Amino acid sequence: MSHPKLEPSATLWLGFLSGENKNMINIKDVTKSAAAEKLDELFWTVLWQPLGLPRNVRHSFRLEGEEFELMAEENGQVVGGLAAVWKGDTELELRHLAVAALARKRGVGRRLVTELCRIAADKKCQRIHTLARNTSAGFFRKLGFRTASGAAPEHPIFMKHGITFEPMEKIVKQNNTVKS
């Protein structure tokens, strides 16, 4: 199945969150190879390099299905991104979400997931799944995800660093709003 081109919402302003200068964060879909390389670098730097995993580890995490990516940029720098995979016509799996250290606690991750939910509702998606790290499960709960059935995968490298996973899901309403 082929999904129509993504239409990310307009530029998002995040400066108001801290009351500081207005820094513009652009959320956009990743269509060019240069942008994909930047996003891949962010994923590796934030998610896997700290665990000592090899540079190309992302390829071992790939799933069947049509993948798409969203990226958050500020002043030409990639500060956040996510990758998701369509699992049939009505389900998405959020595979990776990363925010650069300098952009954390500024709403970048929340804005990326909110945009994913908007796109999912527009495309008549019924459910979004993710495997949340124990360090991010609270973040996903705040966004309306709940614990899903099924066993969480275990990986010795992640476990060595105290990282476990929790299957989570969010039910998507079809009127462009999302509920848990």
C-alpha positions as CSV (number, residue, x, y, z in Angstrom):
1,M,0.0,0.0,0.0
2,S,1.3,3.5,-0.8
3,H,0.4,6.4,1.4
4,P,0.0,9.9,0.1
5,K,2.8,12.4,0.6
6,L,3.0,13.7,4.1
7,E,1.9,17.2,4.8
8,P,3.5,18.4,8.0
9,S,1.9,21.4,9.6
10,A,3.4,24.8,9.5
11,T,6.4,26.1,11.3
12,L,6.2,25.8,15.0
13,W,7.3,28.5,17.4
14,L,8.8,27.2,20.7
15,G,10.4,30.3,22.2
16,F,7.2,31.1,24.0
17,L,7.6,28.0,26.1
18,S,10.5,29.5,28.0
19,G,9.7,33.2,27.5
20,E,13.0,33.7,25.8
21,N,13.8,34.8,22.3
22,K,11.6,33.3,19.6
23,N,13.5,30.4,18.1
24,M,11.8,28.9,15.1
25,I,11.5,25.1,15.0
26,N,10.5,23.7,11.6
27,I,8.9,20.3,11.5
28,K,9.1,18.7,8.1
29,D,9.1,15.3,6.4
30,V,12.4,13.9,5.4
31,T,12.6,13.5,1.6
32,K,16.1,14.4,0.6
33,S,19.1,12.2,1.2
34,A,21.1,15.0,2.9
35,A,18.3,15.5,5.4
36,A,18.0,11.7,5.9
37,E,21.7,11.6,6.7
38,K,21.4,14.4,9.3
39,L,18.5,12.6,10.9
40,D,20.4,9.3,10.9
41,E,23.3,11.0,12.6
42,L,21.0,12.4,15.3
43,F,19.5,9.0,15.9
44,W,22.9,7.4,16.3
45,T,24.3,10.2,18.5
46,V,21.3,10.3,20.8
47,L,20.0,6.7,20.9
48,W,22.8,4.3,20.1
49,Q,26.3,5.8,20.4
50,P,26.0,6.2,24.2
51,L,25.4,2.5,24.4
52,G,28.5,1.6,22.3
53,L,26.4,0.3,19.4
54,P,27.9,0.4,15.9
55,R,27.3,3.3,13.6
56,N,25.1,1.3,11.2
57,V,22.9,-0.4,13.9
58,R,19.7,1.3,12.8
59,H,19.6,-1.0,9.8
60,S,19.2,-4.0,12.1
61,F,16.1,-2.4,13.6
62,R,14.2,-2.0,10.3
63,L,10.7,-3.4,10.0
64,E,8.6,-4.3,6.9
65,G,6.4,-1.5,5.8
66,E,6.6,2.0,4.3
67,E,8.8,4.1,6.6
68,F,8.6,7.9,6.9
69,E,10.5,10.4,9.0
70,L,9.9,13.8,10.5
71,M,12.7,16.1,11.4
72,A,12.8,19.2,13.7
73,E,15.2,21.9,12.6
74,E,16.3,25.1,14.4
75,N,18.6,27.6,12.7
76,G,19.5,25.0,10.1
77,Q,20.5,22.4,12.8
78,V,18.6,19.1,13.3
79,V,17.3,19.2,16.9
80,G,14.9,16.3,16.8
81,G,13.3,13.6,14.7
82,L,11.3,10.5,14.5
83,A,10.9,7.5,12.2
84,A,7.7,5.5,11.8
85,V,6.5,2.6,9.7
86,W,3.1,1.9,8.3
87,K,1.8,-1.5,9.4
88,G,-1.0,-2.0,6.9
89,D,-3.6,0.6,6.2
90,T,-4.6,1.5,9.7
91,E,-1.6,1.1,12.1
92,L,1.7,2.9,12.5
93,E,4.7,2.0,14.6
94,L,6.8,4.8,16.0
95,R,10.2,3.2,15.7
96,H,12.6,6.0,16.8
97,L,12.3,9.4,18.5
98,A,15.3,11.5,19.4
99,V,15.9,15.0,20.6
100,A,19.3,16.6,20.7
101,A,20.5,17.5,24.3
102,L,20.5,21.2,23.6
103,A,16.8,21.1,22.6
104,R,15.4,18.9,25.4
105,K,12.7,20.2,27.8
106,R,11.6,22.7,25.1
107,G,8.7,20.7,23.6
108,V,10.5,19.4,20.5
109,G,9.7,15.7,21.2
110,R,6.1,16.5,22.1
111,R,5.7,18.5,18.9
112,L,7.1,15.7,16.8
113,V,4.7,13.1,18.3
114,T,1.8,15.5,18.0
115,E,2.6,16.0,14.3
116,L,2.8,12.2,13.9
117,C,-0.7,11.9,15.5
118,R,-2.1,14.6,13.2
119,I,-0.7,12.8,10.1
120,A,-2.0,9.5,11.4
121,A,-5.6,10.9,11.9
122,D,-5.5,12.5,8.4
123,K,-4.6,9.1,6.9
124,K,-7.3,7.3,8.8
125,C,-4.9,5.4,11.0
126,Q,-6.6,3.8,13.9
127,R,-3.6,3.0,16.2
128,I,0.0,4.0,16.8
129,H,2.3,1.5,18.5
130,T,5.8,2.1,20.0
131,L,8.3,0.3,22.2
132,A,9.1,2.9,24.7
133,R,12.4,2.8,26.7
134,N,11.8,2.8,30.5
135,T,13.4,6.3,30.3
136,S,10.7,7.6,28.0
137,A,7.5,5.7,29.0
138,G,6.4,8.6,31.2
139,F,6.8,11.0,28.3
140,F,4.5,8.8,26.1
141,R,1.9,8.5,28.9
142,K,1.7,12.3,29.0
143,L,0.9,12.2,25.3
144,G,-1.9,9.7,25.8
145,F,-0.2,6.4,25.1
146,R,-1.0,3.5,27.3
147,T,0.6,0.1,28.0
148,A,-0.2,-2.4,25.3
149,S,-0.5,-6.1,25.5
150,G,2.4,-8.2,24.4
151,A,5.9,-9.0,25.6
152,A,8.6,-6.4,25.5
153,P,11.8,-7.4,23.7
154,E,15.0,-7.8,25.8
155,H,18.4,-7.0,24.4
156,P,21.6,-7.6,26.4
157,I,23.3,-4.4,25.4
158,F,20.3,-2.3,26.4
159,M,19.8,-4.3,29.6
160,K,23.5,-3.7,30.5
161,H,22.7,0.0,30.6
162,G,19.5,-0.5,32.6
163,I,17.2,0.1,29.6
164,T,14.1,-2.0,29.3
165,F,11.2,-1.6,26.9
166,E,7.4,-1.2,27.3
167,P,5.0,-1.9,24.5
168,M,2.7,1.2,24.3
169,E,-0.1,2.3,22.0
170,K,-2.4,5.2,21.3
171,I,-5.8,4.9,19.7
172,V,-6.4,7.5,17.0
173,K,-9.8,9.1,16.5
174,Q,-10.8,9.7,13.0
175,N,-12.0,13.3,13.4
176,N,-8.4,14.6,13.5
177,T,-8.1,14.3,17.3
178,V,-6.3,11.7,19.1
179,K,-7.3,10.0,22.4
180,S,-5.8,7.3,24.6
